[in-house]
Amino acid sequence: MNVAARTLQDLGFHEILAALASRCRTPTGHERALARPFLESPAEVESALGLVAEATRLFEQQFQLPVGALQDIRPALVRAERRALLEPKELLQVSASLRAFQRTREQLEERELLVPALAVVGRRLPLLPQLSSRVDACFDGEGSLADHASPELRDCRDRVRGLHRRIKERLDGLLHDETFTVNLREHYYSIRNERYVVPVRASERAQVPGIVHNASQTGQTLFVEPEALIGLGNDLAIAQSLVLEEERRILQELTNEVGKQVERILEGVAAAAELDELEAAARLSADLRAHPPAVQPGDGELSLSLLRHPLLVLRGKDVVGNDVRLGGDVRALVISGPNAGGKTVTLTGVGLCALMLRAGLPIPAGEGSQMPLYRGVHSTVGDAQDIHQDLSTFSAHLVELRKIGESAGTGSLVLIDEIAADTDPREGAALAIAVLEDLIGRGSTVLVTTHLEELKALAHMDARFLNARVGFDAAKMQPTYRLQLGVAGASSALEIASRMGLPASVVERARALAEQASGPLSKALRATEEERCKLAEELQAAAAARREAESLRQQLKSERAELERLRQEEEAKLHEQLAAEAELAAYELRQLVSSLRNKPALAEVEQARKAVAAQLADHQARARAATAQKEIAAAPTGPSFSLRVGAAVRHVGLDRDVEILEVHEGEAVVAAGALKLRASLAELAPARGAKRPAAFPGGPSRQEKERRADAAAARPLEASATRVDVRGMRTDEALRQVDQALDAALRRGEDSAVILHGHGTGTLKSMLREHLDRSPYVRMFRPGDRHEGGDAVTVVSVRG
C-alpha cells in the first residue's frame, strides 16, 4: 500500500495505533500494536477483520484470555539459546509463560465453535507442561532454589546449617566466659565478610587471639574472628562454596532445558502477543462503536453511514455521525460550508477509516457500510509552509499537489483540504479544477474541501463531481457539523464574523459589498441551492406521509386480524353451545326411553312419544342452525351484524359506540356525539350493548325467534324523489337550501320530501323544525321512522 509519511501524520494514524497499544496487557502485545502493518490483499483484510470480530464476541461475554500477566521473556530466551546462565527470576517467568500458554490454548479449544479462527492462533502456543513443572519444582514460594532441587543441594545445605549451629554454640560459650567478655566492647557477635566475629576493644587486641575482619569508623572497636572458630569458619566457607556450585549446576541444567525449546517458546510468545493485540482491537472497537465494513475493490463504491471521526470519539467528544457516499460515475466529493464546520473532520475521518481498514481494524461507522480497499491514500491537510526551503503556503501546497499527482492512480484515495486557497480566487479555481480532473482521469477517488464558487458549480456541469455541505444554524450562529450530500454550502463568513464580535456596522458594510461583488455564477448557485432545499423539504414531507400511511395500514391490518380472532372465538363458543345442547337432548332422550321400558302404560307411552317428537324437532332445528353457522363461517368475511341507518355499532379505531347515518358501498357515515366521520365497514363491529345468544336451552321458541327476526329485518327506505342533505351546513345556508328544495317539490307536484340533517349537537335540527313549522310549503312534518333513519331525518308533507 502506498502511503506517505506526511499522510500518516496529517491523518493522525499514529494516535490510532497508540490507542490500540494502550489497550494491550502485555509488553509484546503493546509492541506489536504500535507496529501493526498495512495488509496487502482483500483476503488478508477479511481474515484480520474476522479475528477481531471473534475477539469481540469474547469481549461481549466479558471473557479475557489468561495472557495479561505475561512478561517479555524474549531476552532470557536468547541468552538461554546461547547457554548463558538464567537467574531464578527469569526461569520462573519462563515457567509462568508456559503455564499461561497452556491455559489460553485450552480455553480457546473449549470455545472453538464460537471463535474458530482464534483457536487456530491458539494452537501455535506450545504445550510444555513437563518443562514448566520441572522449573517450578526446583523453587520455593519465595523464588529461591529449594532444598529438594537435588539431593546434593540438600546435603550441602544441611552441612552448612550444621556448621552454623556449631559456631553459634561456641560463640554462646565464649560470651558467657567472663575472662573473655572483659575484652569485648559489647556482648554480641555478628558476621563480617561471611565470618563470625565479636567486637573487641582495640586496646585489648592482644588478649583475643584471632583474625581481624573489620574495624569501626573510630578505630576503637575491632571485629575479630576468635582463633577457636577459625577452623569451623573455614569448614563453613567450603560448605557454602559447595552449595553455590550445586545451585549454579541446577540453574544451568534448567537453562539448557529451556534453550532446547527456545524456538517453540518464541512462537508461543508471538501467538500470545497476537491474541493480546486482538483483544485490544476488540476493546478499541467497542470504545469507537465500530463495525467491519463490506470490503470493496479499490475503485468500488464508498458508502459510510453515521461516520464518526475516530480520534474525536477517543477524546470523548460528542461527535455527529454523517453519511458519506460515492459511487457509480461520481468520483469526487466537493465539501463546502463554514469554517470550523466539520469539513476537514469529514475529510480526515474518511482517510483514517481507509487506513484502519487496510490495517484490518473495524471503522467507526454504522453496520452495512461499504469501503473500497484503496491501493494508496494521499493527503494534503493544513499549512505546509517551510521557511527553511523558502516555500510560501501556496508554493508548499503546490509541491504537495505535485507529489500526489506523481503517486496517485487507479484505486487511490486523495484528500485535499482547501485546494488552491492561498492565491487569486479565479486562477486558484482554474488550477483546482485542472488538478481534480487530472486525478479523476487517473482513476483516483477525491475528497476536497473548498470555498471556491467555481468548484461548487462543477457538480452541475460534470456528473463525476458531487457537492456536499456542512450545515450552519443561522439562529444559533454556529455550525451543526452535519453533512448533507447533493448541495453546496455557503462559507457563512459574515455570520461567523458577527458571532466573533466584529462591530455590526462593519459586518453590514461587508454584506453590502459582498452582494454587489457576487457575480451571476454565485446568484445562480444560490438560486439552485434554494430550489434544492425546497425539493428536499417536500421529499421529507412526502416520506413522512408515506411512513404515516404505512403505519396506519399496519394498524388497520392488526385490527382486522383482531376482529377475525374475535369472530373465530364467537364461532367456537357457538359450536360449544350447540354441542352442549345436543348432549342435553341425548340425555333427555335416554331418560324417556328408560321410562318407557319401566312403565309401559298406554297413556304414558303416548305422552313419551310426544316428548320425543318435540325433542327430535328441537334437535333438528339446532342441527339446521349448526349447518347454517358453518355456511356463514365459510362465506366471505364481512360484518356479522346489521348495518342500517340509525343502528348503533362500535368504531374499532375510536373504541366507542357510534350511530350509522348513511351506508354506502364499502363504507358508512357515522356519528360519535358531535363528531361525524366516514369509516370503512371493516372498522365497524357490534356495539358493546348488543345481546349475545342464550348459552343454554330454554329461551324463546323458534317461532318467536323467527317473528322477532322478521320484525327487525331492514326494510327498503320509502323516500320521496326530493331528498335534501344539509349535514355540515351553517343554519342560514341549510334553511335556504330547504326552502329551494320544497319550492321545487311543490312545482313538480310531489307530496313529500326527506331532509337529512343528522344528530350533531341538535342545534341545526331544532332550528330546521322551527322553520318548517312556519313554512308555507309544509302541511306537516315528522321525524323519520327507524328504517328511514330515525331522528336524524325529518319527513315533510308538502302542501298540494
C-alpha positions in Angstrom: 0.0 0.0 0.0 1.3 3.4 -1.0 1.0 5.8 2.0 3.4 8.8 2.5 4.7 9.7 6.0 3.0 13.1 5.6 -0.3 11.4 5.1 0.1 9.3 8.2 1.0 12.5 10.1 -1.9 14.6 8.6 -4.5 12.0 9.4 -3.1 11.1 12.9 -2.9 7.4 12.3 -0.2 7.0 15.0 -2.8 8.0 17.5 -5.0 5.1 16.4 -2.1 2.7 16.9 -1.3 4.3 20.3 -4.9 3.8 21.4 -4.7 0.2 20.3 -1.4 -0.3 22.1 -2.7 1.3 25.3 -5.4 -1.4 25.5 -2.9 -4.3 25.3 -2.0 -6.0 28.6 1.4 -7.4 27.7 4.7 -5.7 26.6 4.9 -7.9 23.5 1.3 -7.1 22.6 1.9 -3.3 23.1 5.0 -3.5 20.8 3.1 -5.5 18.2 0.2 -3.0 18.2 2.5 0.0 17.6 4.0 -1.8 14.6 0.7 -3.0 13.2 1.2 -3.2 9.4 -1.0 -2.4 6.4 -2.3 -5.6 4.8 -1.9 -6.1 1.1 -4.7 -8.3 -0.2 -8.5 -8.3 0.4 -8.2 -11.9 1.8 -5.8 -10.7 4.5 -8.0 -7.8 5.4 -11.1 -10.1 5.6 -9.1 -12.6 7.8 -7.9 -9.8 10.2 -11.5 -8.4 10.5 -12.7 -11.9 11.2 -10.2 -12.3 14.0 -11.2 -9.0 15.6 -14.9 -10.0 15.3 -14.2 -13.2 17.2 -12.3 -11.3 19.9 -15.3 -9.0 20.1 -17.6 -12.0 20.8 -15.3 -12.9 23.7 -15.3 -9.3 24.9 -19.1 -9.1 24.8 -19.2 -12.2 27.0 -16.8 -10.4 29.4 -14.2 -13.1 29.0 -10.5 -12.4 28.9 -7.7 -14.8 27.9 -5.1 -15.5 30.6 -2.3 -13.7 28.9 -2.4 -10.5 30.8 0.4 -11.3 33.3 2.9 -12.4 30.7 6.3 -10.7 30.8 8.7 -10.1 27.9 10.9 -13.3 28.2 12.5 -12.9 24.8 15.9 -11.6 26.1 16.0 -14.5 28.5 15.2 -16.9 25.7 18.0 -15.5 23.6 20.5 -16.0 26.4 19.2 -19.5 27.1 19.7 -20.4 23.5 23.4 -19.3 23.9 23.6 -21.4 27.1 24.2 -18.3 29.3 23.0 -18.9 32.9 19.5 -17.7 33.6 18.7 -16.2 37.0 15.9 -17.9 39.1 13.5 -14.9 38.4 14.0 -15.4 34.6 13.4 -19.1 34.8 10.2 -18.6 36.8 9.0 -16.0 34.2 9.5 -18.6 31.5 7.6 -21.2 33.6 4.7 -18.8 34.2 4.5 -18.0 30.5 4.4 -21.7 29.6 1.5 -22.2 32.1 -0.3 -19.2 30.6 0.2 -20.6 27.1 -1.4 -23.9 28.2 -4.4 -22.3 29.9 -5.0 -20.0 26.9 -4.9 -22.8 24.4 -7.2 -25.0 26.4 -9.8 -22.2 26.9 -9.7 -21.4 23.2 -10.2 -25.0 22.3 -13.2 -25.2 24.6 -14.7 -22.2 22.7 -13.7 -23.4 19.2 -17.3 -23.3 17.9 -17.6 -19.6 18.9 -14.1 -18.5 17.9 -12.6 -21.0 15.4 -10.0 -18.6 13.9 -8.7 -17.6 17.4 -8.5 -21.3 18.2 -6.2 -21.8 15.2 -4.0 -19.0 16.6 -4.1 -20.7 20.0 -2.7 -23.9 18.6 0.6 -22.1 18.0 1.0 -21.8 21.8 3.4 -24.7 22.8 2.3 -27.3 25.4 5.4 -27.9 27.6 4.0 -29.0 30.9 7.0 -31.1 31.8 9.4 -28.2 31.4 7.2 -25.8 33.5 6.7 -28.5 36.2 10.5 -29.2 36.3 11.3 -25.5 36.8 8.5 -24.9 39.3 9.6 -28.0 41.3 13.1 -26.5 41.9 11.9 -23.3 43.5 10.1 -22.4 46.7 7.4 -19.8 47.2 9.9 -17.0 47.6 11.6 -17.7 44.2 14.7 -19.3 45.6 16.1 -22.8 44.8 14.5 -25.3 47.2 16.5 -27.9 49.1 14.7 -30.7 47.1 16.0 -29.3 43.8 18.7 -32.1 44.1 19.9 -34.5 46.8 23.4 -32.9 46.6 22.0 -29.5 47.3 20.1 -30.8 50.3 23.2 -32.4 51.7 25.4 -29.4 51.2 22.8 -27.1 52.8 22.4 -29.5 55.7 26.2 -29.4 56.3 26.1 -25.5 56.1 23.3 -25.4 58.6 25.1 -27.8 61.0 28.3 -25.7 60.9 26.3 -22.5 61.6 24.8 -24.2 64.7 28.2 -25.4 66.0 29.8 -21.9 65.5 26.9 -20.3 67.3 27.2 -22.8 70.2 30.9 -22.0 70.5 30.2 -18.2 70.5 27.5 -18.6 73.1 30.0 -20.3 75.3 32.6 -17.6 74.8 30.1 -14.8 75.6 29.4 -16.5 78.9 33.1 -16.7 79.8 33.9 -13.6 82.0 37.6 -13.8 81.3 36.8 -13.5 77.6 34.0 -10.9 77.7 36.0 -8.3 79.7 37.9 -7.6 76.5 34.7 -7.0 74.4 33.1 -3.7 73.6 29.6 -5.3 73.9 28.3 -8.8 74.5 27.2 -9.9 71.0 28.5 -11.4 67.8 27.9 -10.6 64.1 29.1 -11.5 60.7 31.7 -9.7 58.7 32.9 -11.0 55.3 30.8 -14.1 55.9 32.8 -14.9 59.0 31.5 -14.8 62.6 33.2 -12.0 64.7 33.0 -10.4 68.1 33.5 -6.6 68.9 36.9 -6.4 70.7 38.4 -3.2 72.2 41.3 -2.1 70.2 43.3 -1.7 73.4 42.6 -5.4 74.2 43.5 -6.8 70.8 46.4 -8.9 72.2 44.1 -10.5 74.7 41.8 -12.0 72.0 43.8 -14.0 69.5 42.2 -14.4 66.1 41.7 -12.7 62.7 40.6 -9.1 62.4 38.0 -8.8 59.6 36.9 -5.2 60.1 37.0 -2.1 62.4 34.6 0.6 63.4 34.9 4.1 62.0 36.6 5.5 65.1 39.0 2.5 65.2 38.2 1.9 68.8 36.5 -1.4 68.0 37.9 -4.3 66.1 35.8 -7.2 64.7 37.8 -10.3 65.4 37.1 -13.9 64.5 38.3 -15.8 67.6 41.0 -18.3 67.0 38.9 -21.1 68.3 36.4 -20.5 65.5 38.8 -20.2 62.5 38.7 -23.9 61.7 34.9 -24.1 61.8 34.7 -20.9 59.8 36.9 -22.4 57.1 34.7 -25.5 57.0 31.6 -23.3 56.7 33.2 -21.3 53.8 34.0 -24.6 52.0 30.4 -25.9 52.6 28.9 -22.7 51.3 31.0 -22.8 48.1 29.7 -26.3 47.5 26.2 -25.0 47.9 26.8 -22.2 45.4 28.3 -24.7 43.0 25.4 -27.0 43.2 22.9 -24.2 42.8 24.8 -23.0 39.7 24.7 -26.5 38.3 20.9 -26.8 38.8 20.3 -23.4 37.2 22.5 -24.3 34.2 20.6 -27.5 33.8 17.3 -25.7 33.8 18.7 -23.1 31.4 19.8 -25.8 29.0 16.3 -27.4 29.0 14.8 -24.0 28.2 17.3 -23.4 25.5 16.3 -26.7 23.8 12.7 -25.3 23.4 13.5 -21.7 22.5 12.1 -21.8 19.0 8.7 -23.2 20.2 8.5 -20.8 23.1 9.3 -17.8 20.9 6.4 -18.9 18.6 4.2 -19.0 21.7 5.3 -15.5 22.7 4.3 -14.2 19.2 1.0 -16.0 19.3 0.2 -14.6 22.8 1.1 -11.1 21.6 -1.2 -11.5 18.6 -4.1 -12.7 20.9 -3.4 -9.8 23.3 -3.5 -7.3 20.3 -6.7 -8.9 19.1 -8.3 -8.4 22.5 -7.1 -4.8 22.5 -8.6 -4.3 19.0 -11.9 -5.7 20.3 -11.8 -3.2 23.2 -10.9 -0.3 20.8 -13.8 -1.3 18.5 -16.2 -1.3 21.4 -15.0 2.2 22.5 -15.4 3.5 19.0 -18.7 1.7 18.4 -17.0 0.4 15.2 -18.2 -2.2 12.7 -16.3 -4.0 10.0 -17.4 -2.7 6.6 -18.0 -4.7 3.4 -14.7 -4.6 1.6 -14.9 -3.3 -2.0 -12.3 -3.2 -4.8 -10.1 -0.1 -4.9 -12.4 1.6 -7.4 -15.6 0.4 -5.8 -18.4 2.2 -4.0 -17.8 4.2 -0.9 -20.8 4.1 1.4 -20.3 5.1 5.1 -23.3 5.5 7.3 -23.1 7.5 10.5 -19.3 8.0 10.1 -17.7 9.5 13.2 -14.1 10.7 13.4 -12.2 8.1 15.5 -9.8 10.5 17.2 -12.7 12.8 18.3 -14.5 9.8 19.7 -11.4 8.6 21.6 -11.1 12.1 23.1 -14.6 11.8 24.5 -16.2 14.4 22.1 -19.9 14.2 21.3 -19.4 13.5 17.6 -22.2 14.0 15.0 -22.4 10.9 12.7 -22.6 11.7 9.0 -23.3 9.6 5.8 -20.7 9.7 3.1 -21.4 8.1 -0.3 -19.5 8.0 -3.6 -20.3 5.5 -6.3 -21.2 5.0 -9.9 -20.0 7.8 -12.1 -19.2 10.0 -9.1 -15.5 10.1 -8.3 -15.1 13.4 -6.4 -16.9 14.9 -3.4 -16.6 18.7 -3.1 -17.3 19.7 0.5 -18.1 23.3 1.3 -19.6 25.2 4.2 -18.5 27.5 7.0 -15.1 27.5 8.7 -14.9 25.2 11.7 -18.0 23.5 10.5 -16.5 20.0 10.1 -15.2 19.9 6.5 -11.7 18.8 7.5 -13.1 16.4 10.1 -15.1 14.6 7.4 -12.1 14.6 5.1 -9.7 13.1 7.6 -12.3 10.8 9.1 -12.7 9.1 5.7 -8.9 8.9 5.3 -8.4 7.4 8.8 -11.1 4.8 8.1 -9.3 3.8 4.9 -6.1 3.3 6.8 -7.8 1.4 9.6 -9.4 -0.9 7.1 -6.0 -1.5 5.5 -4.7 -2.4 9.0 -7.5 -4.9 9.5 -9.4 -2.8 12.1 -13.2 -2.1 12.2 -14.1 1.5 11.4 -16.4 3.9 13.4 -19.3 3.7 11.0 -22.7 2.0 11.1 -23.5 -1.6 10.1 -23.9 -2.1 6.4 -21.2 0.4 5.4 -19.0 -0.3 2.4 -15.5 0.8 1.8 -13.0 0.2 -1.0 -9.6 -1.3 -0.2 -7.7 1.7 -1.6 -4.2 1.0 -3.1 -2.9 4.3 -1.8 -4.0 7.1 0.4 -2.6 10.6 -0.3 -3.4 13.8 1.6 -2.5 17.4 2.0 -4.1 18.9 5.1 -3.0 22.0 6.9 -0.3 24.5 6.2 2.8 23.0 4.6 4.7 26.3 4.6 8.5 25.8 5.0 10.6 28.9 5.7 13.9 26.9 5.6 13.2 26.0 2.0 11.8 29.4 1.0 8.3 27.9 0.4 5.2 30.1 0.9 2.0 28.4 1.9 0.8 28.3 -1.7 4.1 27.1 -3.0 4.3 24.3 -0.4 0.7 23.4 -1.3 1.6 23.1 -5.0 4.6 20.9 -4.1 2.3 18.5 -2.2 -0.2 18.5 -5.1 2.7 17.6 -7.5 3.7 14.7 -5.2 0.2 13.5 -5.1 -0.2 13.7 -8.9 3.0 11.6 -9.3 1.9 8.9 -6.9 -1.9 8.7 -7.2 -3.5 6.3 -9.7 -6.4 3.9 -10.1 -7.7 2.8 -6.8 -6.1 5.7 -4.8 -7.9 7.9 -2.3 -6.8 11.6 -2.5 -7.7 14.0 0.3 -7.1 17.7 -0.3 -8.0 20.4 2.2 -8.7 23.9 0.9 -7.3 23.3 -2.6 -5.6 26.3 -4.2 -7.0 28.6 -1.4 -4.0 30.9 -0.9 -3.9 32.7 -4.3 -6.1 34.7 -6.6 -9.6 33.0 -6.4 -10.1 32.9 -10.2 -6.7 31.5 -11.0 -6.9 29.2 -8.0 -10.2 27.8 -9.1 -9.0 27.1 -12.6 -5.9 25.4 -11.2 -8.0 23.4 -8.7 -10.4 22.2 -11.5 -7.5 21.1 -13.7 -5.9 19.2 -10.8 -9.1 17.4 -9.9 -9.9 16.5 -13.5 -6.4 15.1 -13.8 -6.7 13.0 -10.6 -10.1 11.6 -11.6 -8.8 10.8 -15.1 -6.1 8.7 -13.4 -8.8 6.6 -11.7 -8.5 8.2 -8.2 -11.3 8.9 -5.8 -11.0 12.5 -4.5 -12.4 14.3 -1.4 -11.7 18.1 -1.4 -12.8 21.0 0.8 -13.2 24.4 -0.7 -14.8 27.9 -0.5 -14.4 28.5 -4.3 -17.7 29.0 -6.1 -16.4 27.6 -9.4 -15.7 24.2 -7.7 -19.2 24.1 -6.2 -20.5 24.7 -9.7 -18.7 21.6 -11.1 -21.3 19.2 -9.8 -23.9 21.0 -12.0 -21.7 20.5 -15.1 -19.8 17.3 -14.6 -21.5 14.1 -13.4 -18.2 12.9 -11.9 -18.5 15.5 -9.1 -20.9 15.6 -6.2 -21.4 18.6 -3.8 -21.7 18.2 -0.1 -22.0 20.8 2.7 -21.7 21.1 6.4 -24.6 22.9 8.0 -24.8 26.2 9.8 -27.5 27.2 12.2 -28.2 30.8 11.5 -30.4 31.1 14.6 -27.7 29.9 17.0 -25.0 31.4 14.8 -22.9 28.1 15.0 -22.2 25.1 12.8 -24.3 22.0 13.0 -21.4 19.6 11.9 -24.0 17.7 9.9 -23.0 16.7 6.4 -25.7 17.0 3.6 -24.9 15.3 0.3 -26.0 16.8 -3.0 -25.9 20.5 -2.1 -23.2 23.2 -1.8 -22.7 25.2 1.3 -22.0 28.9 1.9 -19.0 29.9 3.8 -21.1 31.9 6.4 -18.0 34.1 6.9 -20.2 37.2 7.8 -22.3 35.3 10.3 -19.2 33.9 11.9 -17.6 37.4 12.0 -20.7 38.7 13.8 -20.5 35.8 16.3 -16.9 36.5 16.9 -17.7 40.1 18.0 -16.9 42.3 14.9 -18.9 45.6 15.0 -22.4 45.3 13.4 -21.6 48.3 11.1 -18.5 46.5 9.8 -20.5 43.3 9.2 -23.3 45.1 7.4 -20.9 47.0 5.2 -19.2 43.8 4.3 -22.6 42.2 3.5 -23.5 45.0 1.1 -20.1 44.8 -0.6 -20.4 41.0 -1.0 -23.9 41.4 -2.6 -22.5 43.9 -5.1 -19.5 41.8 -5.9 -21.3 38.5 -6.3 -21.5 37.6 -9.9 -24.1 35.7 -12.0 -22.5 32.4 -11.0 -22.9 32.9 -7.3 -26.5 34.1 -7.8 -27.3 31.1 -10.0 -25.8 28.8 -7.4 -27.8 30.3 -4.6 -31.0 30.0 -6.6 -30.2 26.4 -7.4 -29.5 25.6 -3.7 -32.7 27.3 -2.6 -34.7 25.2 -5.1 -32.9 22.1 -3.9 -33.7 22.9 -0.3 -37.4 23.3 -1.2 -37.4 19.9 -3.1 -35.6 18.3 -0.1 -38.3 19.6 2.3 -41.0 18.3 0.0 -39.4 14.9 -0.2 -39.1 14.8 3.5 -42.7 15.7 3.9 -43.7 13.0 1.4 -41.6 10.4 3.1 -43.2 11.3 6.4 -46.6 11.0 4.9 -45.7 7.6 3.4 -44.4 6.4 6.8 -47.6 7.6 8.4 -49.8 5.8 5.8 -47.8 2.7 6.2 -48.2 2.9 10.0 -52.0 3.3 9.6 -52.0 0.4 7.1 -50.3 -1.9 9.6 -52.6 -0.7 12.4 -55.7 -1.5 10.2 -54.2 -4.9 9.4 -53.7 -5.7 13.0 -57.2 -4.5 13.8 -58.7 -6.7 11.1 -56.7 -9.6 12.5 -58.1 -8.9 15.9 -61.6 -8.8 14.5 -61.1 -12.1 12.8 -59.8 -13.6 16.0 -62.9 -12.4 17.9 -65.2 -13.8 15.2 -63.5 -17.2 15.4 -63.8 -17.1 19.2 -67.6 -16.4 18.9 -67.9 -19.2 16.4 -66.1 -21.6 18.7 -68.4 -20.6 21.6 -71.5 -21.2 19.4 -70.2 -24.6 18.4 -69.6 -25.5 22.1 -73.2 -24.3 22.9 -74.6 -26.5 20.1 -72.6 -29.4 21.3 -73.9 -28.9 24.9 -77.5 -28.7 23.7 -77.1 -31.8 21.6 -75.6 -33.7 24.6 -78.5 -32.5 26.8 -81.1 -33.6 24.2 -79.4 -37.1 24.0 -79.5 -37.3 27.8 -83.3 -36.5 27.9 -84.0 -39.0 25.2 -82.2 -41.7 27.1 -84.3 -40.8 30.2 -87.5 -41.1 28.2 -86.6 -44.4 26.7 -85.8 -45.8 30.2 -89.1 -44.5 31.5 -91.0 -46.3 28.7 -89.3 -49.5 29.4 -90.1 -49.4 33.1 -93.8 -48.1 32.8 -95.3 -49.4 29.5 -98.8 -47.9 30.2 -100.6 -46.7 27.0 -101.2 -43.2 28.2 -97.6 -42.8 29.4 -96.3 -44.2 26.1 -98.3 -41.6 24.1 -97.0 -38.8 26.4 -93.5 -40.0 25.9 -93.9 -40.2 22.1 -95.0 -36.6 22.0 -92.0 -35.6 24.2 -89.6 -37.5 21.9 -91.1 -35.9 18.9 -90.6 -32.4 20.4 -87.1 -33.2 21.3 -86.4 -34.5 17.8 -87.9 -31.4 16.3 -85.8 -29.1 18.5 -82.7 -31.2 17.8 -83.3 -30.9 14.1 -83.7 -27.2 14.4 -80.4 -27.0 16.2 -78.7 -29.2 13.6 -80.0 -26.9 10.9 -78.7 -23.9 12.9 -75.3 -25.5 13.2 -75.2 -26.2 9.4 -76.2 -22.6 8.8 -73.4 -21.4 11.1 -70.9 -23.5 9.1 -72.1 -21.9 5.9 -71.8 -18.5 7.4 -68.2 -19.2 8.6 -67.4 -20.5 5.0 -68.8 -17.3 3.4 -66.5 -14.4 2.7 -65.6 -12.4 5.8 -67.7 -9.3 6.3 -69.7 -7.6 9.0 -71.5 -10.2 11.1 -74.2 -7.7 12.3 -76.8 -5.5 10.7 -75.6 -2.3 9.1 -78.6 0.1 8.6 -79.3 3.8 9.1 -79.8 4.5 12.8 -78.2 1.3 14.1 -75.7 1.5 17.0 -72.2 -0.1 16.2 -68.7 0.2 17.7 -66.0 2.0 15.8 -62.8 0.0 16.4 -60.4 2.8 15.9 -62.3 5.2 18.3 -63.1 2.3 20.6 -66.6 3.7 21.3 -70.2 3.1 20.1 -71.4 5.3 17.2 -74.6 5.7 15.2 -74.9 4.9 11.5 -76.2 7.9 9.5 -75.6 6.5 5.9 -74.5 3.3 4.4 -72.7 3.2 1.1 -70.7 0.5 -0.8 -67.7 -0.4 1.4 -68.2 2.5 3.9 -70.6 4.3 6.2 -71.1 7.7 7.7 -71.3 7.5 11.5 -71.8 10.0 14.3 -70.0 9.9 17.6 -71.6 12.7 19.6 -70.9 15.9 17.7 -68.3 14.2 15.6 -69.3 12.9 12.1 -66.9 10.8 10.0 -66.6 8.3 7.3 -65.5 4.8 8.2 -64.9 1.6 6.2 -67.1 -1.3 7.0 -64.1 -3.2 8.3 -63.7 -0.6 11.1 -67.2 -1.3 12.4 -68.1 -4.0 15.0 -71.2 -4.9 17.0 -72.0 -2.4 19.8 -71.0 -3.3 23.3 -74.6 -3.3 24.3 -75.5 -6.0 21.7 -77.2 -9.1 23.2 -75.5 -12.4 22.9 -77.4 -15.7 22.2 -78.5 -17.7 25.2 -76.0 -20.1 26.4 -78.4 -22.9 27.3 -81.9 -24.2 26.1 -85.0 -22.6 27.4 -85.0 -19.3 25.6 -87.7 -18.1 23.1 -89.1 -20.7 20.8 -88.2 -21.0 17.2 -91.4 -19.3 16.0 -90.8 -16.4 18.4 -87.2 -16.1 17.1 -88.4 -16.0 13.5 -91.1 -13.4 14.3 -88.5 -11.2 16.0 -86.0 -11.6 13.2 -88.7 -10.7 10.7 -89.7 -7.6 12.7 -86.1 -6.5 13.0 -85.2 -7.0 9.3 -84.2 -4.0 7.3 -87.0 -2.6 5.1 -86.4 -0.5 2.0 -86.3 3.2 2.7 -89.5 4.7 1.3 -88.1 8.0 0.3 -89.7 10.5 -2.0 -87.9 11.8 -5.0 -87.0 15.0 -3.1 -84.1 14.4 -0.7 -82.2 17.3 0.8 -78.8 16.7 2.7 -77.9 19.7 4.9 -75.4 18.0 7.1 -72.4 20.1 7.9 -74.0 23.3 6.6 -74.5 26.6 8.6 -78.0 27.2 9.8 -78.8 30.1 7.3 -77.4 28.1 4.4 -79.3 25.0 5.4 -82.7 26.8 5.7 -82.1 28.5 2.3 -81.3 25.0 0.8 -84.5 23.5 2.3 -86.8 26.3 1.0 -85.4 25.9 -2.5 -85.9 22.1 -2.4 -89.5 22.5 -1.1 -90.3 25.1 -3.7 -89.1 22.7 -6.4 -91.0 19.8 -5.0 -94.2 21.9 -4.9 -93.7 22.9 -8.6 -93.2 19.2 -9.6 -96.3 18.2 -7.8 -94.5 16.0 -5.2 -96.4 15.5 -1.9 -93.4 14.8 0.4 -89.6 15.4 0.9 -86.9 14.0 3.2 -84.4 16.3 4.9 -81.2 14.7 6.2 -79.7 16.8 9.0 -78.1 14.3 11.3 -77.9 14.5 15.1 -74.9 16.6 15.7 -75.4 19.0 18.7 -79.1 19.2 17.9 -79.0 22.9 17.1 -79.4 22.5 13.3 -82.3 20.0 13.8 -84.2 22.4 16.2 -83.8 25.5 14.1 -84.8 23.5 11.0 -88.0 22.2 12.5 -88.9 25.6 13.9 -88.5 26.9 10.4 -90.7 24.1 8.9 -93.4 24.9 11.4 -93.7 28.4 10.0 -93.1 27.5 6.3 -96.0 28.0 3.8 -94.7 25.0 1.9 -95.3 22.5 4.7 -98.5 20.8 5.6 -97.0 18.7 8.3 -93.6 17.1 9.2 -92.4 14.3 11.4 -89.1 12.6 12.4 -88.2 9.6 10.3 -89.1 6.1 11.3 -86.4 3.7 12.4 -86.0 2.2 8.9 -85.9 5.8 7.4 -83.1 7.0 9.6 -84.8 7.9 12.9 -84.5 11.3 14.4 -81.5 12.1 12.1 -84.1 12.6 9.3 -87.2 14.8 9.0 -90.0 13.7 6.6 -92.0 16.7 5.3 -95.5 16.6 3.7 -95.7 19.3 1.1 -99.0 21.3 0.6 -100.9 20.4 -2.5 
